[in-house]
Amino acid sequence: MSKNICSVCGEEFEDKYFDKEDKKCVLHCDKSNSNKEILFWEYFNSYIKKENNKDLIEIKDIEFPVINNRDKEYIKLWLDNAILEKYVHFIRCRFQDEFNLTNTTFENEIVFSECNFYGDITFDNCNFKNKVAIEKCTFNKKNFNIKNECNFFDKFIFMVNKGTLTLNFELLYFHKNFISIFGNKDIDFNCEFQSCFFYPDSFFEMTANNINKLKFSDIHNYTKDFSFDNNIIKEELSIYNTDFKNIKLINLNLSECKINIESVSFLNSIFIGINWGNLFNDKFSKSNSNREFFREIKYLYDNTGNIIEANNFYALEMKEREKELTKDLKEGKNFFEWLVFKVHGISSNHSQDWLLALFWILSLSFGFGFIDFINKYLDTKLEYILIDTFIYLIFICLSILIVQTKKINNFWLICLFYLIYGFITKDFTLFKISNHINPFSVMDSWDNISFSELMYKITIAYLIYQLIISIRQNTRRK
């Protein structure tokens, strides 16, 4: 009679604990289509009792079955509501169902290495006095939950190998420990920290991760070693009611994600190599972003000499101020201050966009060129007033529409103005337009100047000033 030798562990087993077709014992055989759950937990607990006299309990290549209600008592015998003084290592194990630990204290390290998880993993109200490591594991669209006053006193290392998962950290206390979450660029996952405490002797880092959605809310950060390095956030970054003082954001790619910020401080933080993407294309949540946040980020970039990014956040700060003034305007307050901010924003994005200032110079000059040409054929002052006002309003409204909607490039409109102006006036060399743009062209003699031309000259002088300031803002050195 042949012996029942497991092809995985090499041990001999009784018939009831052995799968002859699979040539594996009840611990290592495939249990997805069999009724071996009770036999598995019966033998597994006896196996643990034998291993319990060792300092290190190694659980290798074991396939944990789907857990039925009748099986839960077997699990509680060893794991739940326990104080484990041994080192526990799960190596290349497969978990077909949920893996839950409740009210458990680990005096020594617990490690999951190269394991496969097909159900949710939950640590609930546990104490980890030594290292916790999840290394090179595979997750199959499941949740990893650590919640309800879990305490970490040593290293917590989470290294994703492959798969898709959601990490949920809720109401946790990180004491004298090192928290590290590593991934690789081929894995996407979601991650949420809620009501967590990072004490002064703890260290946190997230490195080389592809994250779809990352959320922090009600975080109490007392550590000076809190860093994000070489991460990509694809869909959404949300931070609420969080103190992120002294954190380091290095090589963080935020180009594709939306950002929701509310009641957050980044005082004394370091930002290096952050790719913000298009900051002016509804990047930040309209409901949550605030002027204090943009001012703080501008201050951080100013202190590190990154003038260009500082200027971008200055422009965002001004946009928020404009929203505040719009709100005041609805209450009948600060009309002139709102008007100044509106003109400043639409003409040069608060001295940050020199191309926008150049667009307005050319647009208004073509408008004035049309008026100057048509005025030669008008007889009465009423015609002057009505026709000139109508033409100028068309140019201004078209320009504002293009700038605000951003449907096409601004300078396609300038090309259209040039073609129409050239065919009507035959001034294809823009001789008259050039003289109009020169704000001093009629100020060196006693020639008469109309009020409309005076207003045009003042406007062009202002726009030329904005053009120069905008170029300087993006090229100056500190």
Secondary structure in CASP SS format (residue, H / E / C, confidence):
PFRMAT SS
TARGET T0000
AUTHOR 0000-0000-0000
METHOD secondary structure of the structure
MODEL  1
M C 1.00
S C 1.00
K C 1.00
N C 1.00
I E 1.00
C C 1.00
S C 1.00
V C 1.00
C C 1.00
G C 1.00
E C 1.00
E E 1.00
F C 1.00
E C 1.00
D H 1.00
K H 1.00
Y H 1.00
F E 1.00
D E 1.00
K C 1.00
E C 1.00
D C 1.00
K C 1.00
K E 1.00
C E 1.00
V C 1.00
L C 1.00
H C 1.00
C C 1.00
D C 1.00
K C 1.00
S C 1.00
N C 1.00
S C 1.00
N C 1.00
K C 1.00
E H 1.00
I H 1.00
L H 1.00
F H 1.00
W H 1.00
E H 1.00
Y H 1.00
F H 1.00
N H 1.00
S H 1.00
Y H 1.00
I H 1.00
K H 1.00
K H 1.00
E H 1.00
N C 1.00
N C 1.00
K C 1.00
D C 1.00
L E 1.00
I E 1.00
E E 1.00
I E 1.00
K E 1.00
D C 1.00
I C 1.00
E E 1.00
F E 1.00
P C 1.00
V C 1.00
I C 1.00
N C 1.00
N H 1.00
R H 1.00
D H 1.00
K H 1.00
E H 1.00
Y H 1.00
I H 1.00
K H 1.00
L C 1.00
W C 1.00
L C 1.00
D C 1.00
N C 1.00
A C 1.00
I E 1.00
L E 1.00
E C 1.00
K C 1.00
Y E 1.00
V E 1.00
H E 1.00
F E 1.00
I E 1.00
R C 1.00
C C 1.00
R E 1.00
F E 1.00
Q C 1.00
D C 1.00
E C 1.00
F E 1.00
N E 1.00
L E 1.00
T E 1.00
N C 1.00
T C 1.00
T E 1.00
F E 1.00
E C 1.00
N C 1.00
E C 1.00
I E 1.00
V E 1.00
F E 1.00
S E 1.00
E C 1.00
C C 1.00
N E 1.00
F E 1.00
Y C 1.00
G C 1.00
D C 1.00
I E 1.00
T E 1.00
F E 1.00
D E 1.00
N C 1.00
C C 1.00
N E 1.00
F E 1.00
K C 1.00
N C 1.00
K C 1.00
V E 1.00
A E 1.00
I E 1.00
E E 1.00
K E 1.00
C E 1.00
T E 1.00
F E 1.00
N E 1.00
K E 1.00
K E 1.00
N E 1.00
F E 1.00
N E 1.00
I E 1.00
K E 1.00
N C 1.00
E C 1.00
C E 1.00
N E 1.00
F E 1.00
F C 1.00
D C 1.00
K C 1.00
F E 1.00
I E 1.00
F E 1.00
M E 1.00
V E 1.00
N E 1.00
K E 1.00
G E 1.00
T E 1.00
L E 1.00
T E 1.00
L E 1.00
N E 1.00
F E 1.00
E E 1.00
L C 1.00
L E 1.00
Y E 1.00
F E 1.00
H C 1.00
K C 1.00
N C 1.00
F E 1.00
I E 1.00
S E 1.00
I E 1.00
F E 1.00
G C 1.00
N C 1.00
K C 1.00
D C 1.00
I C 1.00
D E 1.00
F E 1.00
N E 1.00
C E 1.00
E E 1.00
F E 1.00
Q E 1.00
S C 1.00
C C 1.00
F E 1.00
F E 1.00
Y C 1.00
P C 1.00
D C 1.00
S C 1.00
F E 1.00
F E 1.00
E E 1.00
M E 1.00
T E 1.00
A C 1.00
N C 1.00
N E 1.00
I E 1.00
N E 1.00
K E 1.00
L E 1.00
K E 1.00
F E 1.00
S E 1.00
D C 1.00
I C 1.00
H E 1.00
N E 1.00
Y C 1.00
T C 1.00
K C 1.00
D C 1.00
F E 1.00
S E 1.00
F E 1.00
D E 1.00
N C 1.00
N C 1.00
I E 1.00
I E 1.00
K E 1.00
E E 1.00
E E 1.00
L E 1.00
S E 1.00
I E 1.00
Y E 1.00
N E 1.00
T E 1.00
D E 1.00
F C 1.00
K C 1.00
N C 1.00
I E 1.00
K E 1.00
L E 1.00
I E 1.00
N C 1.00
L C 1.00
N E 1.00
L C 1.00
S C 1.00
E C 1.00
C C 1.00
K E 1.00
I E 1.00
N E 1.00
I E 1.00
E E 1.00
S E 1.00
V E 1.00
S E 1.00
F C 1.00
L C 1.00
N C 1.00
S C 1.00
I E 1.00
F E 1.00
I E 1.00
G C 1.00
I C 1.00
N E 1.00
W C 1.00
G C 1.00
N C 1.00
L C 1.00
F C 1.00
N C 1.00
D C 1.00
K C 1.00
F E 1.00
S C 1.00
K C 1.00
S C 1.00
N C 1.00
S C 1.00
N C 1.00
R H 1.00
E H 1.00
F H 1.00
F H 1.00
R H 1.00
E H 1.00
I H 1.00
K H 1.00
Y H 1.00
L H 1.00
Y H 1.00
D H 1.00
N H 1.00
T C 1.00
G C 1.00
N C 1.00
I H 1.00
I H 1.00
E H 1.00
A H 1.00
N H 1.00
N H 1.00
F H 1.00
Y H 1.00
A H 1.00
L H 1.00
E H 1.00
M H 1.00
K H 1.00
E H 1.00
R H 1.00
E H 1.00
K H 1.00
E H 1.00
L H 1.00
T H 1.00
K H 1.00
D H 1.00
L H 1.00
K H 1.00
E C 1.00
G C 1.00
K C 1.00
N C 1.00
F H 1.00
F H 1.00
E H 1.00
W H 1.00
L H 1.00
V H 1.00
F H 1.00
K H 1.00
V H 1.00
H H 1.00
G H 1.00
I H 1.00
S H 1.00
S H 1.00
N C 1.00
H C 1.00
S C 1.00
Q C 1.00
D C 1.00
W H 1.00
L H 1.00
L H 1.00
A H 1.00
L H 1.00
F H 1.00
W H 1.00
I H 1.00
L H 1.00
S H 1.00
L H 1.00
S H 1.00
F H 1.00
G H 1.00
F H 1.00
G H 1.00
F H 1.00
I H 1.00
D H 1.00
F H 1.00
I H 1.00
N H 1.00
K H 1.00
Y H 1.00
L C 1.00
D C 1.00
T C 1.00
K H 1.00
L H 1.00
E H 1.00
Y H 1.00
I H 1.00
L H 1.00
I H 1.00
D H 1.00
T H 1.00
F H 1.00
I H 1.00
Y H 1.00
L H 1.00
I H 1.00
F H 1.00
I H 1.00
C H 1.00
L H 1.00
S H 1.00
I H 1.00
L H 1.00
I H 1.00
V H 1.00
Q H 1.00
T H 1.00
K C 1.00
K C 1.00
I C 1.00
N C 1.00
N H 1.00
F H 1.00
W H 1.00
L H 1.00
I H 1.00
C H 1.00
L H 1.00
F H 1.00
Y H 1.00
L H 1.00
I H 1.00
Y H 1.00
G H 1.00
F H 1.00
I H 1.00
T H 1.00
K C 1.00
D C 1.00
F C 1.00
T C 1.00
L C 1.00
F H 1.00
K H 1.00
I H 1.00
S H 1.00
N H 1.00
H H 1.00
I H 1.00
N C 1.00
P C 1.00
F C 1.00
S C 1.00
V C 1.00
M C 1.00
D C 1.00
S C 1.00
W C 1.00
D C 1.00
N C 1.00
I C 1.00
S C 1.00
F H 1.00
S H 1.00
E H 1.00
L H 1.00
M H 1.00
Y H 1.00
K H 1.00
I H 1.00
T H 1.00
I H 1.00
A H 1.00
Y H 1.00
L H 1.00
I H 1.00
Y H 1.00
Q H 1.00
L H 1.00
I H 1.00
I H 1.00
S H 1.00
I H 1.00
R H 1.00
Q H 1.00
N C 1.00
T C 1.00
R C 1.00
R C 1.00
K C 1.00
END
